[in-house]
Amino acid sequence: MRNSILILLFTLFSCQKKSDVRVLKLAHGLDPSHSVHIAMVHLAEKVEEFSEGKMRIEIYPSQQLGAERELLELLQIGAIDITKTSAAVMENFSPLMQILSLPYLFRDSTHERNVLEGEIGKKILESGVPYYLRGLCYYDAGRRSFYTKEKPVNKPDDLEGLKIRVQASNTAIKLVQTFGGAATPIAFGELYTALQQGVVDGAENNPPSFYLTRHYEVCKYYSLNEHTAVPDVLLISEHTWQDLNDRERDWIIEAVQESAAYQRVLWQRSEQEALEAVVKAGVQIVRPDKSVFRDKVSKLGPELLDDPKVLEVFYQIQNAQ
Ligand code: GCU
């Protein structure tokens, strides 16, 4: 009898506690030692601090709840509250996002920062709202370059006949095909095995992802041709957003700003560390002439963007400072 009362009291107490705290579920596909994950832990800490414990973010990393495309679908129906995906995968939902996967889109990091942090970046970030995917911020994901198993890629012709893994993005497929490779979409989490078993001959990514996925154990050539600068995007379900009051939204907005700024600092360091670590593990770094790659794909933007509104934003980016 005494035990049942205790259990009853405990249950009542935990229910009470639960309803007092708003818990938001955040799922993503990166490794917990990735700078973006660390920045999202910072986000959770800040939200807890600003809300004085009234709001909590629970993080599920490493594709525990699915690959990026699935996570976006879960977000759309409100089954999870927040996710972080590559802008490449977002293009399946919001056409403006496609622009961010175009090759050599930014002249340099200043141009990139000006665009992403200015009005154009905001417009692209918010373009997912009609699809229930509200962008909150960009995270830095550096530049993507090719890595291969058997031979280095010094020029686009070296990709001829090679099966190259790409993200679930039509733009990424077209890009690799234009370089001459056979583009093969595979989920990020399945890529290690696909490389190992020879399903693909190589892939492309930024240094931290190449390192943290341990793909360098299989691919011994990394060619820093830096064809794209696809950022990561933090998104909240529009269902969740509409359910929050102004105060709750402010906690999130403020925490997101701090998280994004923190990640930019972490990124610089992690990129350098990743390159050093893969070299130590026997990877040969190639620094090819980027202009040869750039020339090969210079018309891809206007060719791929058939929606005049999307094309207009592309030209706005080209003309931005
Ligand atoms: C980057 C990006 C990930 C994405 C991955 C990929 O590492 O940060 O969000 O999943 O590329 O190539 O799939």
Boltz pocket constraint, residues with backbone or C-beta under 6 A from the ligand:
constraints:
  - pocket:
      binder: B
      contacts: [[A, 29], [A, 68], [A, 84], [A, 85], [A, 86], [A, 141], [A, 167], [A, 186], [A, 187], [A, 188], [A, 204], [A, 205], [A, 206], [A, 209], [A, 232]]
      max_distance: 6.0
